[in-house]
Amino acid sequence: MWTAITREVSPALAGCELSFVPRSPIDVVLARSQHAAYCRALESLGCGVIQLPALPDYPDSVFVEDVALVFDEVAIATRPGAESRRGEGDAVHEVLGSLRPLLRIETPGTLDGGDVLCIGKRVFVGISARSNEAGRAQLRELLAPYGYTVEGVATRECLHLKSAVTQVAGDTLLVNPAWLADASPFAGYRMIEVDPEEEHAANAVRVGDAILYPDCFPKTLARLHEAGINVTTVDVSELQKAEGAVTCCSLLLRTATTA
Ligand code: CIR
């Protein structure tokens, strides 16, 4: 029912872009084994995983979320805000083009997938250093025929909108309010706030009724359990040193079930 597109960790990961996280040594061998465990965890939640080979020339290419958006009706090749990341997406777009009609964000638009949170037919897009107004305007036009609305959400002190907020159940968001300059677009949703000591804890990948979640945020994890959320945890410490999180390592597509 679900397919996940992932990409193996680049041997050049230590040369990644960093914006809000200080550079620290990354163990690429450990990053690879953590990524493999992440893929197995996705499989355990019912995803078929399409794993693309590592790209030695693109340090951040494991973070496939940023190079494309996937909706039930259509996929969109983004134009990442960091110049070093443009060109990472080609093989991802080729796979997506075989599964969905493929549209594109064009120059001068920039858009990182990490800035895009889709809840039903509402698409929230971070107003961040990576995603600009032209990118949001293009996305609005591309998605309008499919009935989606696109709303900008101002973030602060974090890389992407999905650093600050992700969906963990039908009407429930996991949020770090300190990283949202304006939370009003999310009025009406049930909110679980991260523990104030775990500022990076708002990023979870939702697969059906479950979420995949880093194992290093015990206090927020307890809040998720209290809220009745079904959580599978993974260790992604080396990917977090590259300012990655759990959503960024996969692109999830709903795929047709056979009758
Ligand atoms: C970057 O700065 O682009 C990468 N080092 C991290 C990207 C993480 N992407 C994501 O959370 N969607």
Residues whose N, C-alpha, C, O or C-beta is under 5 A from the ligand:
A	BS01	CIR	C16 E17 L18 D60 F63 E65 D66 G114 A242 E243 G244 A245 C248
